[in-house]
Amino acid sequence: MSMAEYKGKVKHIQDTPFGYTISVIGSKWKMVIIYLLAENQPVRFNDLKRQIGTITFKTLSSQLKELEADGLVRRKEYPQVPPKVEYSLTHKAETLLPVLEQLCEWGVKNQNN
């Protein structure tokens, strides 16, 4: 169903597929995390933090937990000392990659305009 088909049928944008999508990937960091995991999975927490740079440990941790809860990120913990945890994308997240690629293409076309 397109956005036009939802017009008048729902009270809030959150109740549409678009609203759902934005709620899952619409934070400052979630698309960045998905993009980096797509390029280099699996990735350990500190490596992901290093690649992003400006994100705090607390924010990265909470964003990864939300992505995991939404079924986009898989967390694999290894029983060793020190603890080792790796993150990778689920199949559900991989279905978002063409959309992210289109956003990158839009950026290429419009960044210097």
Residue pairs with C-beta under 8 A, 6 or more apart in sequence:
1 17
3 16
3 18
6 16
10 16
12 19
13 19
13 22
14 20
14 23
24 30
24 70
24 72
25 31
25 34
25 72
25 96
27 63
27 66
29 52
29 55
29 59
29 60
29 63
30 63
30 66
30 67
31 100
31 103
32 52
33 48
33 52
33 60
33 63
33 64
33 67
33 73
34 67
34 72
34 73
34 89
34 93
34 96
34 97
34 100
35 100
36 43
36 48
36 51
36 52
37 43
37 48
37 73
37 87
37 88
37 89
37 93
38 89
38 93
38 94
38 97
38 100
40 47
40 51
41 87
41 88
41 89
42 76
42 86
42 87
42 88
43 51
43 86
43 87
43 88
44 84
44 85
44 86
44 87
45 60
45 61
45 64
45 85
45 87
48 60
48 64
48 87
49 55
49 57
49 60
52 60
55 63
64 73
64 75
64 87
67 73
67 93
68 74
68 75
71 90
71 92
71 93
72 89
72 90
72 92
72 93
72 96
73 87
73 88
73 89
73 90
73 93
74 87
74 88
74 89
74 90
75 85
75 86
75 87
76 85
76 86
76 87
76 88
77 83
77 84
77 85
78 84
78 85
78 86
